[in-house]
Amino acid sequence: MANTVRRRWGDRKDGRLLRTLAPFYRQIPFIMKATHDCQNAFDEKFEITAAEKLIRSLRLQGYKNMSLLHVFMAAYQRTVAEFPALNRFVAGQRIFARHKLEIAVVVKKKMSTQSGETAMTVELTPEDSLISIYEKVNVEIDKIKNETKPNHTEATANALMKIPRLPLKFVMWFMTVLDYFGKLPMSIINADPFHRSLIISDLGSVGIGKIYHHLYDFGTLPVLLAFGKKYGVYELDREGVPAMRRYVDYGVVVDERICDGFYYATAFKHLNHYLHNPEVLREPPEIVNKDID
């Protein structure tokens, strides 16, 4: 989850080349060349009683904006700590381990159909817990609320959209070529939400259910998670008595080139476990594994 390895030939500014992958896995990016060739989607749900109890408790302690978004981010951070292959990416038909764990969130500046959107990025470390993640998110939200000028992402997009249409097509193609060879400037990578570990979308905040949101051919994004609104279902308890239980559904779209299906399945089972048992997220991860060389 952090760059602690000296850069070697073939490494990128934002990731290190995985050199010990089996040939079978190394050839997959040559078979599925574009991200749209290799998207797998699945959905899951979790019962939110424990999460809501924790959120209410933390709000009473002063963390007034604590929400399921923070719980999802903390659960994903802990899952990546144990399963670091989730933080790989494909570029130039090679597989890399990303130096940082960076989660992008799309934010509306106002809850209005006329209001624009912007993207914020939160960098997480193995030392983070639910509380520190909450604080990092608040810092980024405050920046968006208080800034009078476009942020780095918006400024980059504004500059590109001043270019006429046909030259812009060439510029975007050239940027893709630079990215293929690992030569895209870090100023662009840092401004681009599509060069992140995860994009997470809180659709429940706008009152709709989960969706399966596609990945992007531009950039290196390997996972996109979208969770929906809360809903209740009457189910029978152990005594056969109907009881209301509340759930949240989430849809995940992944790049199948970065790891195999069994690895994904195991990792997301752990993610669901942490969502069902969020109290553990109050502490930093106990297990932090390093990806292969």
N, C-alpha and C positions, 0 to 999 in steps of 0.2 A: 504493500500500500504506500510505500515511500521509496524514493530513489536512493538506495544505499550502495549501488553497484557502480563501479567506474565505467564510463562509457567506452564501448568497444566498437570496432569497425562493423557496420551494419545496424547499429543501434540508431534510434531516432531521438530527437530532443524530448519527445513526450513518452517514450517507451523503449524497452530493451528487447532485442530480438531473442526469441526462444530458439536456442540452437539444439536442444536435446529432444525435441519433439520427434516422434516416430515418423518415418517417411510417409506413411498413410495419411497422417494428419497434415503434414506439410504440403501435400499435393492437393488437398481439398480446395484451397483458395484459387487454384488453377482450373478446377472443374466448375466451381461456383464463383464466378469472377466478380459479380456485382452483389451488393447487399440484398437487393430485391429477389435474388435467386435463392437465398438461404434463410429466409425468415420463418421461424416456427412460432406459433401462437398457442397459448393455453390460458385457462382461467382457473381461479381458486377463490375461495371465500373463507372468512374467519369470523368466529363469534366474538363480538366486541365487548362483552361484559367486563372482562378484566382490563381491557384498554380504556374503556370509559371510566372505570373506577379510578385508575391511575391518573387519567387526565383531570378528573374532578379534583383529586387530591392535590395535584401539582398546581392547579389554578388557584386553589385556596392558599397555597404557599407563596403565591405571587407570580407564578408563571401564567399570566392571564390569557395568553394566546396559544397555549399548548393545545395541540390538535393531533389527529391521526396522521397528518403529514409528517410530523416529527417522529412519531412512532414508527412509521414505515421507513423513514430515512435511517433511524437508529438500528432497526432490525436488518436493513440491507447492509449497513456498515459492519455489523457483527457477522453477518453471513459471509461477506467478502473477506473478512479477517480469517475465517476458517476455510473458505473456498476461493482462493485468490484467482483462479482461472476465470471467474466472472469478470475480472477487471482486465482481461486481455482485449485486444482489438486486432483487426486485419487491415493492413495497409501495404500497397505495392505487392499484393499476393503473398505476403508473409505475415506471420502471427507474432505479436508483440505483447509483452507484459507492460501495462501502463504504469508510469512512475507514481501517479497520484490517484487517489479515489476522489473524483469530482462528480457531484450530482447537480444537474441543472433542473430548475423549476421555472415554468412559464408563469408569469405573474401579470394580472390585469391591474393597471394603475387605479382604475375605478370600476365598480361593478355596474357597468353600463355597456350597452351594445355599441355605443359610439366611442368608448374608451379603447385606447390601444393596448397592446401587450408588449412586454419586454421579458428578457430571460435573465435570471440570476444564477450564479454558480456558487455552490458551497463546497469547499475542500474539507474532507474529513480525514482524520488520522486514527491510528489504533488507540490513541489515548482518549478519544472522545467517548462521551456517554450521552444519554438522552438529553440531559440538561445542557451540556456544552454544545450539542447540535442545535438545540432550541436557541441558544444565545447566538450562535453563528448565523442561523437563519434570520433572526431579528436584526442583526447588524446589516445584513444585505437588504432586508426589506426597508429598514430606515434609510439606507442610501438611496433606494429607489424613490421613497416618499419625499426625501429632502433635496434631491438633486434638481437643479434648475436647467442643466444641460443634459443632452443624451448621454447614456452610459456607453461603455466601450463597445458593447454589442450593437447598440443603436447607431453609434457614430460610424462604425465600420459599414453597416448596412446603408446608412445615408450616403456615405462616400461612394459606395459601389453603384447605388441607384442614380447617381448624377451622370454616370457614363451612358452614352447612347446605347440602344438595344443591341445592335450587332456587335460593336466593340465589347459590350458587356459579356456576350456569349463567349467571345475569345478569352476575356479575362477569367471567367469562371472555368473554362476549359484549362487554361494555363495554371490556375490555382490547383485544379485536380491533378495535373501532371506533377506539379511541385510536391503535392501531398503524397503521390505515388512513390516518389523517390525520397521522401522524408526531408524535403527542402522548403516546405511551407514555413514562412516566418512564424515565430512564437506569438507575435503580436496578433496575427490572424487566428491562430489556434486558441489563444486565450480569449478572444472575442466571440468565438463560434460555439454555440451550445451543442453542435453536432460532433464536436471533438471532446466528448465527456464519457464518463463511465456509465452513467445512467441519466435518462430524463424521466422524471416522475411527474404525473399529472393528477391533481386532486379534482376530479370531476364532481365529487360530492359537494364541493363548495358552490357549484353552480346548479346543483339539484338534479343531476342526471346519473345514470348508472355507468358501470365500467364499459370500456371499449377496448378493442385491439388496435392499438395505434402502430402504424407501420414504422420501420426504421428508414434511414436515408442513405442513398448511394453516395452523397457527398459527406465527407467526414469519417469518423471512426467509432460512432456510437454503436455499442453491441446489445444494449438492453433498453427497452422502454416499458415502463409500468404505469398503468392508469387505473386508479381505484374510484369507485362510484359512491353514491349516497347510501346512507344507512337505511335499513328496512327491517321490519319485524315479521317473524313467522311463528305461528302456533305449532308447537311440537309436544309430543308426549314425554313427560319426565320419567324417571325410573319407576315411579308408582303408577304410571299410566294416566297421570293427570295432565290435561293440556296446559302448557306454559308458553308465554311469549319469549322468544329469543331474538336477539338483534344481530344482524350480520352486515358485513360489507364485502362486496365482490371486487376482485381486481383482475385485470387482464394484463398479460405479459407477452411481449414480442421479443424474441431473442435471435441473435446471429448464431446459427448452429455451427459455424466454422471454428469458433474459439475453444469449444470443449464438446465432449460427447454427451449424448442424451442422458446417460446414467448419472454423470456428474451434475448436469443441470437439475435432474429430478431430485437428487440427494440434497443439493444446495437449497432448492426452493422448499423442500420439506422442512429444512432447518429455519428458513425464513418464516414459514407459517407457524412453526413452533414458537418463535420469538414473538410473533404477533399475538399468539394466544397466551403467552406468558411474559408480558412486557415489563414486569418488575425487574427482570434481570438486566434490562436495558439501562437501568439507573447507574450501572457500573460499566467501566470500559471492558472490552472483550478480554476474556481470560486466555483465549487461544488466538495466536496470530501466526499464521503459516505463510511461508515465503513460496512464491511460484517457482517452478523448475527453471533451470538455466537455459 
